[in-house]
Amino acid sequence: MDGTRSGNTSLTYTAPTEPKKKKQVEPTDGQEVVNTAVLHAVAVTAYKLVDGNFTSQGKLGAAIIGNHSESSYKLLLYVSKQQQITHADINVNFHFAIQPSNYANFYDSARQNWSMLFESAKQLVEFARQVSGTSVTCVSCLV
């Protein structure tokens, strides 16, 4: 070849490039970035206390997310990954009450009362075990 770039360019070798590294999310307004993981998730039928009556919010996901190194945990009710309904910080002041007939009750971070119906006692017990990493109040024992 004579050093000019004439010819079939589709046969020209191009070396692969390294993928770009993802930027870490920077904290804004004094907030810290905390990486959390889903520790446990299950489908429940959720009820919200409105005007003295529990009203059905439908089938929702209930998840416990947390960061073990930060000892930071939350209970989430959600429709999808992008649509969170409510959350509660799980700490020594968090009250998770197991109730008869596969129900459990808690107050979210806005002090709103929620009740969750689990599909089985086994699901409820496993969820309560996950919550109990920090604080669980058992109102009635399951037999």
Backbone hydrogen bonds in HBPLUS format (Angstrom, degrees):
<---DONOR---> <-ACCEPTOR-->    atom                        ^
c    i                          cat <-CA-CA->   ^        H-A-AA   ^      H-
h    n   atom  resd res      DA  || num        DHA   H-A  angle D-A-AA Bond
n    s   type  num  typ     dist DA aas  dist angle  dist       angle   num
A0011-LEU N   A0008-ASN O   3.40 MM   3  5.97 163.8  2.43 110.3 114.9     1
A0012-THR N   A0009-THR O   3.17 MM   3  5.18 164.4  2.20 108.3 109.9     2
A0031-GLN N   A0028-THR O   2.97 MM   3  5.51 162.4  2.01 120.0 125.9     3
A0037-ALA N   A0066-GLY O   2.89 MM  29  5.50 158.7  1.94 143.1 147.0     4
A0066-GLY N   A0037-ALA O   2.92 MM  29  5.50 153.3  1.99 147.9 156.2     5
A0039-LEU N   A0064-ILE O   2.72 MM  25  5.50 158.7  1.77 157.8 165.3     6
A0040-HIS N   A0064-ILE O   3.34 MM  24  5.27 145.8  2.46 139.5 141.8     7
A0064-ILE N   A0040-HIS O   2.80 MM  24  5.27 156.5  1.85 154.8 159.9     8
A0042-VAL N   A0062-ALA O   2.90 MM  20  5.41 149.3  2.00 148.5 158.7     9
A0062-ALA N   A0042-VAL O   2.77 MM  20  5.41 160.9  1.81 165.7 172.4    10
A0044-VAL N   A0060-LEU O   2.87 MM  16  5.53 167.0  1.89 165.4 169.8    11
A0060-LEU N   A0044-VAL O   2.81 MM  16  5.53 160.0  1.85 161.8 168.5    12
A0045-THR N   A0117-LEU O   3.06 MM  72  5.05 162.9  2.09 140.5 145.5    13
A0117-LEU N   A0045-THR O   2.81 MM  72  5.05 162.2  1.84 147.8 154.0    14
A0046-ALA N   A0058-GLY O   3.05 MM  12  5.88 163.5  2.08 161.2 156.1    15
A0057-GLN N   A0046-ALA O   2.74 MM  11  5.32 170.2  1.75 155.2 151.9    16
A0047-TYR N   A0115-SER O   2.75 MM  68  5.00 151.2  1.83 159.7 161.8    17
A0115-SER N   A0047-TYR O   2.82 MM  68  5.00 158.6  1.86 147.4 151.8    18
A0048-LYS N   A0055-THR O   2.95 MM   7  5.36 159.5  1.99 148.0 147.2    19
A0055-THR N   A0048-LYS O   2.84 MM   7  5.36 167.2  1.86 146.0 145.8    20
A0049-LEU N   A0113-ASN O   2.99 MM  64  5.44 169.4  2.00 158.9 157.6    21
A0050-VAL N   A0053-ASN O   2.77 MM   3  5.37 172.6  1.77 153.6 151.0    22
A0053-ASN N   A0050-VAL O   3.02 MM   3  5.37 166.7  2.04 117.8 121.8    23
A0061-GLY N   A0078-TYR O   2.85 MM  17  5.13 170.3  1.86 163.0 160.9    24
A0078-TYR N   A0061-GLY O   2.92 MM  17  5.13 154.2  1.99 142.3 149.1    25
A0063-ALA N   A0076-LEU O   2.90 MM  13  5.12 158.9  1.95 142.4 149.2    26
A0076-LEU N   A0063-ALA O   2.76 MM  13  5.12 164.8  1.78 152.9 157.9    27
A0065-ILE N   A0074-LYS O   2.93 MM   9  5.38 155.4  1.99 150.8 158.2    28
A0074-LYS N   A0065-ILE O   2.87 MM   9  5.38 155.7  1.92 153.7 157.3    29
A0067-ASN N   A0072-SER O   2.82 MM   5  5.31 146.6  1.93 150.0 160.6    30
A0070-GLU N   A0067-ASN O   3.19 MM   3  5.43 131.8  2.44 102.4 114.6    31
A0071-SER N   A0067-ASN O   2.88 MM   4  5.83 115.7  2.31 142.2 160.3    32
A0072-SER N   A0067-ASN O   3.22 MM   5  5.31 160.7  2.26 141.7 145.0    33
A0071-SER N   A0068-HIS O   3.19 MM   3  4.84 145.0  2.32  92.5 102.9    34
A0090-ILE N   A0073-TYR O   2.91 MM  17  5.27 172.4  1.92 129.7 132.0    35
A0075-LEU N   A0088-ALA O   2.85 MM  13  5.21 158.4  1.90 151.1 158.3    36
A0088-ALA N   A0075-LEU O   2.91 MM  13  5.21 143.2  2.04 144.8 154.7    37
A0077-LEU N   A0086-THR O   3.01 MM   9  5.37 163.7  2.04 149.9 148.9    38
A0085-ILE N   A0077-LEU O   2.76 MM   8  5.41 155.9  1.82 139.8 146.5    39
A0086-THR N   A0077-LEU O   3.26 MM   9  5.37 158.3  2.31 136.6 140.1    40
A0079-VAL N   A0083-GLN O   2.86 MM   4  5.48 168.9  1.87 173.9 174.9    41
A0083-GLN N   A0080-SER O   3.08 MM   3  4.98 139.6  2.24  96.6 108.4    42
A0109-SER N   A0087-HIS O   2.94 MM  22  6.24 164.0  1.97 154.0 148.8    43
A0094-PHE N   A0091-ASN O   3.04 MM   3  5.28 161.8  2.07 112.3 118.2    44
A0137-THR N   A0096-PHE O   3.15 MM  41  5.48 147.3  2.26 134.5 142.1    45
A0097-ALA N   A0105-ASN O   2.88 MM   8  5.05 166.6  1.90 154.0 156.1    46
A0105-ASN N   A0097-ALA O   2.79 MM   8  5.05 150.3  1.88 141.1 151.3    47
A0099-GLN N   A0103-TYR O   2.80 MM   4  5.00 168.9  1.81 143.8 140.7    48
A0118-PHE N   A0102-ASN O   2.86 MM  16  5.38 175.9  1.86 166.1 165.3    49
A0104-ALA N   A0116-MET O   2.93 MM  12  5.28 138.9  2.10 143.1 154.8    50
A0116-MET N   A0104-ALA O   2.77 MM  12  5.28 161.0  1.81 156.8 162.2    51
A0106-PHE N   A0114-TRP O   3.00 MM   8  5.45 157.2  2.06 146.0 151.6    52
A0114-TRP N   A0106-PHE O   2.85 MM   8  5.45 165.2  1.87 173.5 178.3    53
A0108-ASP N   A0112-GLN O   2.96 MM   4  5.40 157.9  2.00 148.1 152.0    54
A0111-ARG N   A0108-ASP O   2.93 MM   3  5.15 156.3  1.99 116.6 118.7    55
A0124-LEU N   A0120-SER O   3.16 MM   4  6.48 160.5  2.20 146.8 152.1    56
A0125-VAL N   A0121-ALA O   2.86 MM   4  6.07 165.5  1.88 155.6 159.1    57
A0126-GLU N   A0122-LYS O   3.01 MM   4  6.18 163.8  2.04 149.3 153.7    58
A0127-PHE N   A0123-GLN O   2.96 MM   4  6.12 159.0  2.01 147.7 153.7    59
A0128-ALA N   A0124-LEU O   2.88 MM   4  6.09 162.7  1.91 152.5 157.6    60
A0129-ARG N   A0125-VAL O   2.88 MM   4  6.12 148.7  1.98 145.9 154.8    61
A0130-GLN N   A0126-GLU O   3.11 MM   4  6.39 150.7  2.20 143.3 150.4    62
A0131-VAL N   A0127-PHE O   2.99 MM   4  6.34 154.7  2.05 149.6 156.9    63
A0132-SER N   A0128-ALA O   2.88 MM   4  6.00 146.7  1.99 144.3 153.6    64
A0134-THR N   A0131-VAL O   3.33 MM   3  6.65 172.8  2.34 136.7 134.6    65
